[in-house]
Amino acid sequence: MLDRAKVIREFSLASGALFLDLSKEHEQAWNEYKKCSQDEQFLDKVKACAISNIPFWRGNLLDSHQIYPVTDPYQIISVDGSQIYPDKHQGTNCFLINIGTVLFRYGKGQGASNFASEPFLFLDSDDHEKESMSVDMVNGKREELEFLHGFSASLDALEKHPELPLLFLFDGSLIFWHLDSKDTVLRDYFLQKYCVLLQKFYESMIPVMGYISLPKSKDLINLVRASLTDFKLKPQDRTAVVPHTVDTTLAGYFLEEGCITTLFQNNSPITALYPAHLRPWFCYYLSSHELVRIEFPQYIADNKKLFFQSVGIIADQINKGHGYPISTAEAHVQAVVKGPDREFFYHVLEKHSIEQKIRMISSQKSLKKRKMSI
């Protein structure tokens, strides 16, 4: 039970570190960013340096473009996933992934929506040998299923209404950061699967975009750090330069509501493993509610009409969702696995173990939790 008086005391002790005055640091970063934008050779310097995680870009660093929410008929698909991890205390050798899929179709005579959720049960031997029950494997499999269902739903939508623009909106990053720090076997295993699915979107010319709310990315800040240190900063010392400032801080200085930044190519090490036409690009968009990050493959960055159409759809979805795309919000509702769902999962598991005359062995810890009452 939480001792609230002690919590208040802890906050009092930590308040000085929690709420720092970062105005000087922000101003330093902004002034340096403006300086970079005025240097016509700065992009060449960036490309010539051997520092990772510094983006390339098109146009000027201070460029912005007005985005107009799409008002013509269109269709959008969003997918989200949730899971029940293997639990040693429950004696399980399986896990469950639940995929929620949402389709919205807008326009005169075309108004429609479709909501669905699909559960998938995986056994210990289903995938990737000995690591099939690890948290990393479950997370990787969930993301694979999200893209797989997104592509399948997109194809179905195009077959029914090929005349309507379509967007697959992914909730999260198209830069698979979670694989970057994993062992090469796991990284290559899932990256290959993800890229195969992204290739299918490309071959069908279906736009796919990733949406990140309240982003904490520092790609633009890495440009500032490189400039402040004349491209001589060692990797282990980079975070010491403007350590608390993020990209949205800089974008907030010059973006007006309803506008996006110029387009940037992400150059983190993991993206070097993508095929060139699938490498992730990104921009920042200032809605009436927040500054968000939008990511997309290079084939969309290279197609001006497809890009602005897709971002216009996102802008309309944000308006319809009062600050957050309504399609991704509804996909989450379809995917989420709540407490009673978990209890049902374990109840069915136990029922089948009884039918098979195989006793499930649960830990005393889990049994105790079930018996405890408030």
VOROGU-678253 format. One record per residue (C-alpha): residue in three letters; x, y, z. Coordinates in nm, 3 decimals, padded with zeros to 5 digits. Layout:
% residues N
REC type       u       v       w
REC  Ala       X       Y       Z
...
% end
This chain:
% residues 374
REC type       u       v       w
REC  Met  00.000  00.000  00.000
REC  Leu  00.128  00.344 -00.089
REC  Asp  00.222  00.578  00.196
REC  Arg  00.105  00.907  00.046
REC  Ala  00.271  01.126  00.306
REC  Lys  00.608  00.973  00.219
REC  Val  00.539  01.017 -00.152
REC  Ile  00.480  01.390 -00.094
REC  Arg  00.807  01.407  00.099
REC  Glu  00.995  01.234 -00.186
REC  Phe  00.857  01.481 -00.440
REC  Ser  00.958  01.772 -00.218
REC  Leu  01.314  01.643 -00.206
REC  Ala  01.331  01.584 -00.582
REC  Ser  01.142  01.886 -00.715
REC  Gly  01.461  02.082 -00.785
REC  Ala  01.587  01.811 -01.019
REC  Leu  01.247  01.737 -01.171
REC  Phe  01.174  02.088 -01.297
REC  Leu  01.490  02.245 -01.438
REC  Asp  01.509  02.586 -01.602
REC  Leu  01.624  02.488 -01.952
REC  Ser  01.564  02.823 -02.121
REC  Lys  01.935  02.898 -02.169
REC  Glu  02.009  02.554 -02.311
REC  His  01.711  02.577 -02.545
REC  Glu  01.820  02.920 -02.663
REC  Gln  02.173  02.796 -02.727
REC  Ala  02.044  02.505 -02.935
REC  Trp  01.805  02.727 -03.130
REC  Asn  02.072  02.986 -03.211
REC  Glu  02.308  02.714 -03.332
REC  Tyr  02.034  02.554 -03.541
REC  Lys  01.966  02.889 -03.711
REC  Lys  02.338  02.922 -03.776
REC  Cys  02.343  02.577 -03.938
REC  Ser  02.051  02.674 -04.162
REC  Gln  02.246  02.974 -04.291
REC  Asp  02.554  02.768 -04.380
REC  Glu  02.513  02.661 -04.744
REC  Gln  02.791  02.403 -04.700
REC  Phe  02.653  02.249 -04.382
REC  Leu  02.483  01.952 -04.550
REC  Asp  02.806  01.872 -04.735
REC  Lys  02.993  01.883 -04.403
REC  Val  02.740  01.648 -04.247
REC  Lys  02.767  01.402 -04.536
REC  Ala  03.147  01.415 -04.520
REC  Cys  03.169  01.341 -04.147
REC  Ala  03.181  00.987 -04.010
REC  Ile  02.942  01.049 -03.722
REC  Ser  02.636  00.825 -03.697
REC  Asn  02.282  00.936 -03.611
REC  Ile  02.311  01.267 -03.795
REC  Pro  02.028  01.310 -04.049
REC  Phe  02.037  01.438 -04.405
REC  Trp  01.761  01.668 -04.531
REC  Arg  01.607  01.836 -04.832
REC  Gly  01.584  02.211 -04.875
REC  Asn  01.665  02.438 -04.582
REC  Leu  01.657  02.339 -04.215
REC  Leu  01.405  02.616 -04.148
REC  Asp  01.172  02.529 -04.435
REC  Ser  00.810  02.461 -04.346
REC  His  00.513  02.354 -04.555
REC  Gln  00.143  02.408 -04.493
REC  Ile -00.064  02.092 -04.459
REC  Tyr -00.431  02.097 -04.551
REC  Pro -00.651  01.826 -04.399
REC  Val -00.797  01.605 -04.671
REC  Thr -01.164  01.676 -04.731
REC  Asp -01.214  01.445 -05.030
REC  Pro -01.316  01.080 -04.978
REC  Tyr -01.040  00.851 -04.850
REC  Gln -00.985  00.536 -04.648
REC  Ile -00.745  00.469 -04.363
REC  Ile -00.634  00.157 -04.181
REC  Ser -00.468  00.137 -03.840
REC  Val -00.346 -00.168 -03.653
REC  Asp -00.230 -00.217 -03.296
REC  Gly -00.120 -00.518 -03.095
REC  Ser -00.119 -00.635 -02.735
REC  Gln  00.007 -00.950 -02.571
REC  Ile  00.003 -01.186 -02.276
REC  Tyr  00.365 -01.279 -02.211
REC  Pro  00.468 -01.625 -02.094
REC  Asp  00.440 -01.632 -01.715
REC  Lys  00.657 -01.877 -01.526
REC  His  00.441 -01.830 -01.218
REC  Gln  00.141 -01.957 -01.412
REC  Gly  00.329 -02.256 -01.546
REC  Thr  00.260 -02.158 -01.910
REC  Asn  00.467 -02.251 -02.214
REC  Cys  00.270 -02.033 -02.453
REC  Phe  00.188 -01.669 -02.518
REC  Leu -00.095 -01.479 -02.683
REC  Ile -00.087 -01.182 -02.920
REC  Asn -00.405 -00.987 -02.993
REC  Ile -00.416 -00.773 -03.308
REC  Gly -00.673 -00.494 -03.342
REC  Thr -00.754 -00.364 -03.690
REC  Val -00.962 -00.060 -03.780
REC  Leu -01.080  00.065 -04.120
REC  Phe -01.247  00.403 -04.172
REC  Arg -01.384  00.503 -04.511
REC  Tyr -01.498  00.859 -04.560
REC  Gly -01.692  01.034 -04.833
REC  Lys -02.040  01.078 -04.974
REC  Gly -02.200  00.738 -05.009
REC  Gln -01.880  00.572 -04.884
REC  Gly -01.905  00.622 -04.508
REC  Ala -01.812  00.295 -04.341
REC  Ser -01.606  00.152 -04.061
REC  Asn -01.482 -00.191 -03.968
REC  Phe -01.348 -00.299 -03.628
REC  Ala -01.187 -00.637 -03.563
REC  Ser -00.955 -00.814 -03.323
REC  Glu -00.775 -01.141 -03.386
REC  Pro -00.599 -01.347 -03.115
REC  Phe -00.299 -01.570 -03.194
REC  Leu -00.167 -01.840 -02.962
REC  Phe  00.200 -01.935 -02.987
REC  Leu  00.365 -02.238 -02.832
REC  Asp  00.721 -02.275 -02.716
REC  Ser  00.824 -02.453 -03.035
REC  Asp  00.644 -02.223 -03.277
REC  Asp  00.925 -01.987 -03.362
REC  His  01.297 -01.911 -03.344
REC  Glu  01.402 -02.221 -03.153
REC  Lys  01.517 -02.161 -02.794
REC  Glu  01.435 -01.791 -02.785
REC  Ser  01.071 -01.833 -02.885
REC  Met  00.947 -01.751 -02.532
REC  Ser  01.159 -01.444 -02.465
REC  Val  01.006 -01.099 -02.423
REC  Asp  01.207 -00.978 -02.725
REC  Met  01.064 -01.257 -02.939
REC  Val  00.708 -01.183 -02.831
REC  Asn  00.751 -00.810 -02.902
REC  Gly  00.909 -00.880 -03.239
REC  Lys  00.634 -01.121 -03.336
REC  Arg  00.365 -00.871 -03.233
REC  Glu  00.511 -00.602 -03.457
REC  Glu  00.542 -00.847 -03.746
REC  Leu  00.173 -00.935 -03.711
REC  Glu  00.080 -00.567 -03.698
REC  Phe  00.244 -00.503 -04.036
REC  Leu  00.110 -00.828 -04.178
REC  His -00.250 -00.746 -04.083
REC  Gly -00.206 -00.387 -04.195
REC  Phe -00.098 -00.500 -04.540
REC  Ser -00.374 -00.760 -04.568
REC  Ala -00.641 -00.508 -04.466
REC  Ser -00.496 -00.249 -04.706
REC  Leu -00.511 -00.490 -04.999
REC  Asp -00.870 -00.578 -04.917
REC  Ala -00.965 -00.208 -04.895
REC  Leu -00.801 -00.132 -05.230
REC  Glu -00.975 -00.423 -05.401
REC  Lys -01.314 -00.298 -05.282
REC  His -01.255  00.073 -05.347
REC  Pro -00.950  00.124 -05.572
REC  Glu -01.070  00.475 -05.656
REC  Leu -01.019  00.602 -05.298
REC  Pro -00.683  00.716 -05.158
REC  Leu -00.559  00.486 -04.884
REC  Leu -00.319  00.523 -04.592
REC  Phe -00.190  00.261 -04.349
REC  Leu -00.112  00.451 -04.029
REC  Phe  00.120  00.270 -03.789
REC  Asp  00.124  00.371 -03.423
REC  Gly  00.495  00.405 -03.354
REC  Ser  00.828  00.430 -03.528
REC  Leu  00.928  00.276 -03.860
REC  Ile  01.285  00.284 -03.729
REC  Phe  01.316 -00.049 -03.552
REC  Trp  01.516  00.083 -03.259
REC  His  01.429 -00.217 -03.043
REC  Leu  01.637 -00.439 -03.274
REC  Asp  01.948 -00.222 -03.273
REC  Ser  02.076 -00.346 -02.937
REC  Lys  01.977 -00.712 -02.984
REC  Asp  02.204 -00.994 -03.090
REC  Thr  02.257 -01.010 -03.465
REC  Val  02.059 -01.333 -03.506
REC  Leu  01.742 -01.185 -03.354
REC  Arg  01.797 -00.849 -03.523
REC  Asp  01.844 -00.995 -03.870
REC  Tyr  01.557 -01.240 -03.822
REC  Phe  01.295 -00.973 -03.758
REC  Leu  01.443 -00.696 -03.970
REC  Gln  01.424 -00.926 -04.272
REC  Lys  01.058 -01.000 -04.195
REC  Tyr  00.972 -00.631 -04.146
REC  Cys  01.146 -00.528 -04.468
REC  Val  00.970 -00.802 -04.666
REC  Leu  00.637 -00.662 -04.547
REC  Leu  00.739 -00.301 -04.617
REC  Gln  00.842 -00.417 -04.964
REC  Lys  00.489 -00.545 -05.021
REC  Phe  00.351 -00.200 -04.936
REC  Tyr  00.601 -00.050 -05.182
REC  Glu  00.515 -00.290 -05.464
REC  Ser  00.145 -00.209 -05.419
REC  Met  00.223  00.164 -05.383
REC  Ile  00.036  00.172 -05.053
REC  Pro  00.158  00.457 -04.832
REC  Val  00.259  00.355 -04.480
REC  Met  00.341  00.614 -04.214
REC  Gly  00.442  00.591 -03.850
REC  Tyr  00.292  00.834 -03.599
REC  Ile  00.475  00.928 -03.278
REC  Ser  00.297  01.141 -03.021
REC  Leu  00.513  01.343 -02.779
REC  Pro  00.839  01.238 -02.949
REC  Lys  01.170  01.260 -02.766
REC  Ser  01.391  01.214 -03.072
REC  Lys  01.718  01.406 -03.104
REC  Asp  01.808  01.382 -03.473
REC  Leu  01.802  01.761 -03.519
REC  Ile  01.979  01.805 -03.187
REC  Asn  02.259  01.584 -03.321
REC  Leu  02.304  01.840 -03.599
REC  Val  02.340  02.110 -03.335
REC  Arg  02.586  01.899 -03.136
REC  Ala  02.797  01.837 -03.446
REC  Ser  02.807  02.208 -03.526
REC  Leu  02.887  02.314 -03.169
REC  Thr  03.182  02.075 -03.157
REC  Asp  03.300  02.124 -03.517
REC  Phe  03.227  01.755 -03.588
REC  Lys  03.494  01.646 -03.339
REC  Leu  03.280  01.524 -03.053
REC  Lys  03.348  01.168 -02.940
REC  Pro  03.045  00.935 -02.929
REC  Gln  03.067  00.888 -02.553
REC  Asp  03.057  01.265 -02.497
REC  Arg  02.771  01.361 -02.729
REC  Thr  02.492  01.359 -02.472
REC  Ala  02.683  01.615 -02.264
REC  Val  02.611  01.883 -02.527
REC  Val  02.261  02.036 -02.494
REC  Pro  02.162  01.722 -02.299
REC  His  01.800  01.807 -02.218
REC  Thr  01.682  01.953 -02.550
REC  Val  01.483  01.749 -02.805
REC  Asp  01.391  01.803 -03.169
REC  Thr  01.044  01.935 -03.096
REC  Thr  01.199  02.217 -02.895
REC  Leu  01.374  02.342 -03.209
REC  Ala  01.073  02.283 -03.435
REC  Gly  00.856  02.475 -03.192
REC  Tyr  01.061  02.789 -03.253
REC  Phe  00.972  02.819 -03.622
REC  Leu  00.680  02.590 -03.709
REC  Glu  00.337  02.746 -03.733
REC  Glu  00.021  02.551 -03.662
REC  Gly -00.074  02.324 -03.949
REC  Cys  00.278  02.308 -04.092
REC  Ile  00.548  02.043 -04.127
REC  Thr  00.924  02.078 -04.130
REC  Thr  01.136  01.985 -04.427
REC  Leu  01.196  01.613 -04.480
REC  Phe  01.484  01.439 -04.303
REC  Gln  01.651  01.105 -04.367
REC  Asn  01.732  00.915 -04.051
REC  Asn  02.087  00.776 -04.041
REC  Ser  02.090  00.559 -03.730
REC  Pro  02.295  00.238 -03.773
REC  Ile  01.989  00.011 -03.794
REC  Thr  01.852  00.199 -04.097
REC  Ala  02.167  00.122 -04.297
REC  Leu  02.036 -00.236 -04.313
REC  Tyr  01.713 -00.131 -04.491
REC  Pro  01.685 -00.142 -04.871
REC  Ala  01.743  00.211 -05.003
REC  His  01.382  00.272 -05.112
REC  Leu  01.255  00.165 -04.767
REC  Arg  01.492  00.369 -04.552
REC  Pro  01.300  00.579 -04.300
REC  Trp  01.252  00.950 -04.342
REC  Phe  01.071  01.181 -04.102
REC  Cys  00.929  01.526 -04.045
REC  Tyr  00.761  01.712 -03.759
REC  Tyr  00.404  01.838 -03.776
REC  Leu  00.246  02.099 -03.550
REC  Ser -00.122  02.027 -03.503
REC  Ser -00.353  02.241 -03.294
REC  His -00.279  02.008 -03.002
REC  Glu  00.087  01.902 -03.011
REC  Leu  00.407  01.867 -03.213
REC  Val  00.429  01.514 -03.351
REC  Arg  00.677  01.314 -03.552
REC  Ile  00.572  01.139 -03.872
REC  Glu  00.793  00.871 -04.030
REC  Phe  00.770  00.717 -04.377
REC  Pro  00.981  00.511 -04.621
REC  Gln  01.188  00.681 -04.888
REC  Tyr  00.951  00.581 -05.168
REC  Ile  00.693  00.810 -05.008
REC  Ala  00.947  01.089 -04.954
REC  Asp  01.024  01.069 -05.326
REC  Asn  00.656  01.096 -05.427
REC  Lys  00.541  01.449 -05.350
REC  Lys  00.174  01.389 -05.432
REC  Leu  00.154  01.069 -05.226
REC  Phe  00.338  01.231 -04.934
REC  Phe  00.119  01.541 -04.904
REC  Gln -00.196  01.337 -04.956
REC  Ser -00.095  01.100 -04.674
REC  Val  00.000  01.376 -04.429
REC  Gly -00.326  01.553 -04.516
REC  Ile -00.513  01.236 -04.417
REC  Ile -00.325  01.229 -04.086
REC  Ala -00.417  01.594 -04.025
REC  Asp -00.783  01.512 -04.082
REC  Gln -00.758  01.211 -03.849
REC  Ile -00.608  01.429 -03.576
REC  Asn -00.898  01.671 -03.613
REC  Lys -01.152  01.390 -03.601
REC  Gly -00.982  01.245 -03.293
REC  His -00.957  01.584 -03.116
REC  Gly -00.578  01.575 -03.096
REC  Tyr -00.488  01.215 -03.172
REC  Pro -00.568  01.016 -03.490
REC  Ile -00.902  00.849 -03.432
REC  Ser -00.805  00.540 -03.631
REC  Thr -00.500  00.459 -03.416
REC  Ala -00.697  00.528 -03.097
REC  Glu -00.970  00.287 -03.204
REC  Ala -00.715  00.023 -03.309
REC  His -00.571  00.036 -02.959
REC  Val -00.916 -00.019 -02.811
REC  Gln -00.957 -00.329 -03.027
REC  Ala -00.613 -00.465 -02.938
REC  Val -00.582 -00.401 -02.567
REC  Val -00.588 -00.703 -02.336
REC  Lys -00.735 -00.605 -01.999
REC  Gly -00.717 -00.774 -01.661
REC  Pro -01.037 -00.980 -01.703
REC  Asp -00.911 -01.093 -02.046
REC  Arg -00.594 -01.225 -01.884
REC  Glu -00.794 -01.410 -01.622
REC  Phe -01.006 -01.564 -01.899
REC  Phe -00.690 -01.668 -02.085
REC  Tyr -00.553 -01.851 -01.781
REC  His -00.894 -02.001 -01.704
REC  Val -00.917 -02.151 -02.055
REC  Leu -00.558 -02.269 -02.031
REC  Glu -00.629 -02.444 -01.703
REC  Lys -00.951 -02.594 -01.841
REC  His -00.764 -02.750 -02.133
REC  Ser -00.494 -02.884 -01.903
REC  Ile -00.765 -03.062 -01.702
REC  Glu -00.922 -03.203 -02.017
REC  Gln -00.583 -03.334 -02.125
REC  Lys -00.527 -03.473 -01.774
REC  Ile -00.208 -03.271 -01.741
REC  Arg -00.165 -03.080 -01.420
REC  Met -00.057 -02.716 -01.450
REC  Ile  00.197 -02.618 -01.188
REC  Ser  00.152 -02.259 -01.068
REC  Ser  00.390 -02.090 -00.828
REC  Gln  00.281 -02.018 -00.473
REC  Lys  00.328 -01.649 -00.555
REC  Ser  00.058 -01.655 -00.824
REC  Leu -00.175 -01.863 -00.608
REC  Lys -00.133 -01.617 -00.322
REC  Lys -00.218 -01.322 -00.548
REC  Arg -00.538 -01.490 -00.659
REC  Lys -00.652 -01.540 -00.300
REC  Met -00.563 -01.192 -00.175
REC  Ser -00.848 -00.948 -00.133
REC  Ile -00.856 -00.578 -00.046
% end
